[in-house]
Amino acid sequence: MTTINLYQNQAEKENQLSTKSVNGGFFFSLGILILTLLILLGVKIYVPMAQAEIEELDGKIASENTKLVGLKDLENIIDNQKRITEIKNNLKIVNGNVSRIEMSNVIAMIASEMNNNVFVSSFKYDKDKTINLDLSTSNFSDASMQIFNFKKSDRFKDVVLSSLSRKEAAVSFSVKMRVNEADVQINK
């Protein structure tokens, strides 16, 4: 009869297993090292190429900036032309003499017609001699008195209430009117 020995040596199996894991770890570490070296080599090749491109783009930007300097001069010329046309629109020609309406006189006329409880929040004077005022007060009574003052004044004409609104503690309203040019001093 034959006996089969089923007993295996455990220490021999553990040695084989540890040798396999050591060999696997070595090859894994070696693979990571090679991959890192390849990435480093790629970066060393790419960085000089990228720097050359950056320098080339800097040169292009500098050349374009010199072109834009000419455009800034053009923008200044256009801005000056706009200012000149605006000044011409503000001037008034009477009998061949250049004259203009004094804005301080217009503001003084508005101030003389203002009630004590009414405040001006915005003032706009158009080239067609139209005044747009945004005013505020604490109640509707003061607002109506202010509009009435402008209407009865011989210094202003075409007085129109353009908006009226009640806010938390104030009444806001807008008035459009024209200056009666006969009452405004004209400087020559």
MARKOLMI-445238 format. One line per 4 residues: number of its first residue (from 0); their letters; for each residue y, z, x of N, C-alpha, C. Coordinates in steps of 0.1 Angstrom, whole numbers, always signed. Layout:
NUM) A) Y,Z,X,Y,Z,X,Y,Z,X; ... .
END
This chain:
0) MTTI) -11,+0,+8,+0,+0,+0,+12,+0,+9; +22,-6,+4,+34,-8,+12,+45,+1,+6; +52,+7,+15,+64,+15,+10,+77,+7,+13; +85,+8,+4,+98,+2,+5,+108,+13,+7 .
4) NLYQ) +115,+12,+18,+125,+22,+21,+138,+17,+15; +143,+24,+5,+155,+21,-2,+167,+29,+3; +165,+36,+13,+175,+44,+19,+183,+36,+28; +197,+36,+26,+206,+28,+36,+215,+38,+43 .
8) NQAE) +219,+34,+54,+228,+43,+62,+242,+42,+57; +248,+53,+51,+261,+53,+46,+272,+51,+57; +270,+57,+68,+280,+56,+79,+282,+42,+84; +271,+34,+84,+272,+20,+88,+280,+12,+78 .
12) KENQ) +278,+15,+65,+285,+8,+55,+300,+11,+56; +304,+23,+58,+318,+27,+59,+325,+20,+71; +318,+19,+82,+323,+12,+94,+326,-2,+91; +317,-9,+84,+319,-23,+81,+331,-24,+71 .
16) LSTK) +332,-15,+62,+344,-16,+52,+357,-13,+60; +358,-4,+69,+370,-1,+76,+374,-12,+85; +364,-18,+91,+367,-30,+100,+372,-41,+92; +367,-44,+80,+372,-55,+72,+387,-52,+68 .
20) SVNG) +390,-39,+64,+403,-36,+59,+413,-37,+71; +409,-33,+83,+418,-33,+95,+420,-48,+98; +410,-56,+98,+412,-71,+100,+421,-77,+90; +420,-73,+77,+428,-78,+66,+443,-74,+68 .
24) GFFF) +445,-61,+71,+459,-56,+73,+465,-63,+85; +457,-65,+96,+463,-72,+107,+468,-86,+104; +460,-93,+97,+463,-107,+93,+475,-107,+83; +475,-98,+74,+487,-97,+65,+500,-94,+73 .
28) SLGI) +500,-84,+82,+512,-81,+90,+516,-93,+98; +506,-100,+104,+509,-111,+112,+515,-122,+104; +510,-124,+91,+516,-134,+82,+531,-131,+79; +533,-118,+76,+547,-114,+73,+556,-116,+85 .
32) LILT) +551,-113,+97,+559,-115,+109,+562,-130,+111; +552,-138,+109,+555,-153,+111,+565,-158,+100; +563,-153,+88,+572,-157,+77,+587,-153,+81; +588,-141,+86,+602,-136,+89,+608,-144,+101 .
36) LLIL) +599,-147,+110,+604,-155,+122,+609,-169,+117; +601,-175,+107,+605,-188,+102,+618,-187,+94; +620,-177,+87,+632,-175,+79,+644,-173,+89; +642,-165,+99,+652,-163,+109,+656,-176,+116 .
40) LGVK) +646,-184,+120,+648,-197,+126,+656,-207,+117; +652,-207,+104,+659,-215,+94,+674,-211,+92; +677,-198,+93,+690,-193,+91,+698,-197,+104; +692,-196,+116,+699,-200,+128,+703,-214,+128 .
44) IYVP) +695,-223,+122,+697,-237,+121,+708,-240,+110; +707,-233,+99,+716,-235,+87,+730,-230,+90; +732,-219,+96,+745,-213,+98,+755,-222,+105; +751,-228,+117,+761,-237,+123,+764,-249,+115 .
48) MAQA) +754,-254,+107,+757,-266,+98,+767,-261,+87; +765,-250,+82,+774,-245,+71,+788,-242,+77; +789,-237,+89,+802,-235,+95,+809,-248,+98; +802,-258,+102,+808,-271,+104,+813,-277,+91 .
52) EIEE) +806,-275,+80,+810,-280,+67,+823,-272,+62; +823,-259,+65,+835,-251,+61,+847,-255,+69; +845,-258,+82,+857,-262,+90,+862,-276,+85; +852,-285,+81,+856,-298,+76,+864,-296,+63 .
56) LDGK) +859,-287,+54,+866,-285,+42,+880,-278,+44; +881,-269,+54,+894,-263,+57,+904,-274,+62; +899,-284,+69,+908,-295,+73,+912,-303,+61; +903,-306,+52,+907,-313,+40,+917,-305,+32 .
60) IASE) +915,-292,+31,+924,-284,+23,+938,-284,+29; +938,-283,+42,+951,-283,+49,+959,-296,+47; +951,-307,+47,+958,-320,+45,+962,-322,+31; +955,-316,+21,+959,-317,+7,+971,-308,+5 .
64) NTKL) +972,-297,+12,+983,-288,+10,+996,-294,+15; +995,-302,+26,+1007,-310,+30,+1012,-319,+19; +1002,-325,+12,+1006,-334,+1,+1012,-326,-10; +1007,-314,-13,+1013,-306,-24,+1027,-301,-21 .
68) VGLK) +1030,-299,-8,+1044,-295,-5,+1054,-305,-10; +1050,-318,-9,+1059,-329,-15,+1060,-327,-30; +1049,-323,-36,+1049,-321,-51,+1058,-309,-55; +1058,-299,-46,+1067,-288,-49,+1081,-292,-49 .
72) DLEN) +1085,-301,-39,+1099,-306,-39,+1102,-314,-52; +1092,-321,-56,+1093,-329,-69,+1095,-320,-81; +1087,-309,-81,+1089,-299,-92,+1103,-293,-92; +1108,-290,-80,+1121,-284,-79,+1132,-294,-84 .
76) IIDN) +1130,-307,-81,+1139,-317,-86,+1139,-318,-101; +1127,-318,-107,+1125,-319,-121,+1131,-306,-128; +1129,-295,-122,+1135,-282,-127,+1150,-283,-127; +1156,-288,-116,+1171,-289,-115,+1176,-299,-126 .
80) QKRI) +1168,-310,-128,+1173,-320,-138,+1172,-313,-152; +1162,-305,-155,+1162,-298,-168,+1174,-289,-169; +1177,-282,-159,+1188,-273,-159,+1201,-280,-162; +1203,-292,-155,+1215,-299,-156,+1216,-304,-171 .
84) TEIK) +1205,-309,-177,+1206,-314,-191,+1209,-302,-200; +1203,-291,-197,+1206,-279,-205,+1221,-275,-204; +1227,-276,-193,+1241,-273,-191,+1249,-283,-198; +1245,-296,-197,+1253,-306,-204,+1252,-304,-219 .
88) NNLK) +1241,-300,-224,+1240,-297,-239,+1249,-285,-243; +1251,-276,-234,+1259,-264,-237,+1274,-268,-236; +1277,-278,-229,+1291,-282,-228,+1296,-290,-240; +1309,-289,-243,+1314,-297,-254,+1326,-305,-249 .
92) IVNG) +1326,-318,-252,+1337,-326,-247,+1347,-328,-259; +1360,-324,-256,+1370,-325,-266,+1382,-333,-259; +1385,-345,-265,+1396,-354,-260,+1394,-357,-245; +1382,-359,-241,+1379,-363,-227,+1378,-351,-218 .
96) NVSR) +1381,-339,-223,+1381,-327,-214,+1368,-319,-217; +1362,-314,-207,+1349,-306,-209,+1353,-292,-212; +1347,-287,-223,+1350,-273,-227,+1337,-267,-232; +1336,-254,-233,+1324,-248,-238,+1328,-236,-246 .
100) IEMS) +1318,-232,-255,+1320,-220,-263,+1317,-208,-254; +1325,-198,-254,+1322,-186,-247,+1311,-178,-254; +1300,-175,-248,+1289,-168,-254,+1294,-153,-257; +1302,-148,-248,+1306,-134,-250,+1314,-133,-263 .
104) NVIA) +1322,-143,-266,+1329,-143,-279,+1320,-143,-291; +1309,-151,-290,+1299,-151,-301,+1293,-138,-303; +1289,-132,-291,+1283,-118,-292,+1293,-108,-297; +1305,-109,-293,+1315,-100,-298,+1317,-101,-313 .
108) MIAS) +1317,-114,-318,+1318,-116,-333,+1307,-110,-340; +1294,-111,-335,+1283,-105,-341,+1284,-90,-341; +1288,-84,-330,+1290,-70,-329,+1300,-64,-339; +1311,-72,-341,+1321,-67,-350,+1317,-67,-365 .
112) EMNN) +1307,-75,-368,+1301,-75,-382,+1289,-66,-384; +1285,-59,-374,+1273,-51,-375,+1275,-38,-381; +1266,-33,-390,+1266,-20,-395,+1261,-10,-385; +1264,+3,-387,+1260,+13,-378,+1245,+15,-377 .
116) NVFV) +1238,+14,-388,+1223,+17,-389,+1215,+4,-386; +1220,-7,-383,+1213,-19,-380,+1213,-22,-366; +1201,-26,-361,+1199,-29,-346,+1194,-43,-344; +1199,-50,-334,+1195,-63,-331,+1183,-62,-321 .
120) SSFK) +1172,-68,-324,+1161,-68,-315,+1159,-82,-308; +1164,-92,-314,+1163,-105,-307,+1175,-114,-311; +1180,-122,-301,+1192,-130,-303,+1189,-144,-297; +1190,-154,-305,+1188,-168,-299,+1199,-177,-304 .
124) YDKD) +1205,-184,-295,+1216,-193,-298,+1212,-207,-294; +1211,-216,-304,+1206,-229,-302,+1218,-238,-298; +1214,-250,-293,+1225,-260,-289,+1232,-266,-301; +1226,-265,-313,+1233,-269,-325,+1242,-258,-332 .
128) KTIN) +1245,-248,-324,+1254,-237,-328,+1248,-228,-338; +1235,-228,-339,+1227,-219,-348,+1224,-206,-341; +1226,-195,-348,+1222,-182,-343,+1210,-177,-351; +1200,-173,-344,+1188,-167,-350,+1188,-152,-345 .
132) LDLS) +1189,-143,-355,+1189,-129,-352,+1177,-122,-358; +1170,-114,-350,+1160,-105,-356,+1166,-91,-356; +1166,-85,-367,+1173,-72,-369,+1163,-62,-375; +1166,-49,-373,+1158,-39,-379,+1167,-27,-383 .
136) TSNF) +1163,-20,-393,+1170,-9,-399,+1160,+0,-405; +1165,+11,-411,+1156,+21,-416,+1153,+19,-431; +1162,+11,-438,+1160,+10,-453,+1165,-4,-457; +1162,-8,-469,+1166,-21,-475,+1181,-21,-478 .
140) SDAS) +1187,-10,-481,+1201,-10,-484,+1209,-14,-472; +1206,-9,-461,+1213,-13,-448,+1211,-27,-445; +1199,-32,-448,+1196,-46,-445,+1204,-55,-454; +1205,-52,-467,+1213,-60,-476,+1228,-60,-473 .
144) MQIF) +1233,-48,-469,+1247,-47,-465,+1250,-55,-453; +1240,-56,-443,+1243,-64,-431,+1243,-79,-435; +1234,-83,-443,+1234,-97,-447,+1247,-101,-454; +1251,-91,-463,+1264,-93,-470,+1276,-94,-461 .
148) NFKK) +1276,-86,-451,+1287,-86,-441,+1287,-100,-434; +1276,-105,-430,+1276,-118,-424,+1280,-129,-433; +1276,-128,-446,+1280,-138,-456,+1295,-138,-459; +1301,-127,-460,+1315,-126,-464,+1324,-128,-452 .
152) SDRF) +1318,-128,-440,+1326,-131,-428,+1331,-146,-427; +1343,-148,-423,+1348,-162,-421,+1344,-167,-407; +1338,-159,-399,+1334,-164,-386,+1320,-171,-386; +1312,-168,-396,+1299,-174,-397,+1298,-182,-410 .
156) KDVV) +1290,-192,-410,+1287,-200,-422,+1272,-203,-423; +1267,-207,-434,+1253,-210,-437,+1244,-199,-433; +1248,-187,-438,+1240,-175,-435,+1228,-175,-444; +1216,-174,-438,+1203,-175,-446,+1194,-164,-441 .
160) LSSL) +1188,-156,-450,+1178,-147,-447,+1164,-154,-445; +1159,-154,-433,+1146,-162,-431,+1134,-154,-433; +1134,-141,-430,+1122,-133,-433,+1127,-118,-435; +1119,-111,-442,+1121,-97,-445,+1108,-90,-446 .
164) SRKE) +1106,-79,-438,+1093,-72,-439,+1095,-57,-437; +1086,-50,-443,+1087,-35,-442,+1076,-31,-433; +1079,-23,-423,+1069,-18,-414,+1069,-3,-416; +1062,+5,-407,+1060,+19,-409,+1073,+26,-412 .
168) AAVS) +1083,+27,-403,+1095,+34,-406,+1107,+26,-405; +1105,+13,-406,+1116,+4,-404,+1115,-9,-413; +1126,-15,-416,+1127,-28,-423,+1131,-38,-412; +1123,-48,-410,+1127,-59,-401,+1131,-71,-409 .
172) FSVK) +1141,-78,-404,+1145,-90,-411,+1151,-100,-401; +1151,-112,-404,+1156,-123,-396,+1167,-130,-404; +1178,-134,-397,+1189,-141,-403,+1192,-153,-394; +1194,-164,-401,+1199,-176,-394,+1213,-179,-399 .
176) MRVN) +1222,-183,-390,+1235,-186,-394,+1242,-195,-383; +1253,-201,-387,+1260,-210,-378,+1273,-204,-375; +1278,-207,-363,+1291,-202,-359,+1302,-211,-365; +1312,-205,-370,+1324,-213,-375,+1333,-215,-363 .
180) EADV) +1332,-228,-357,+1338,-231,-344,+1353,-229,-344; +1360,-229,-355,+1374,-227,-355,+1378,-213,-351; +1369,-203,-352,+1372,-189,-349,+1368,-186,-334; +1361,-195,-328,+1356,-192,-315,+1365,-198,-304 .
184) QINK) +1369,-190,-294,+1377,-195,-284,+1369,-205,-275; +1376,-216,-272,+1370,-226,-264,+1377,-226,-251; +1369,-224,-240,+1375,-225,-226,+1375,-239,-221; +1385,-243,-214,+1386,-256,-208,+1385,-255,-193 .
END
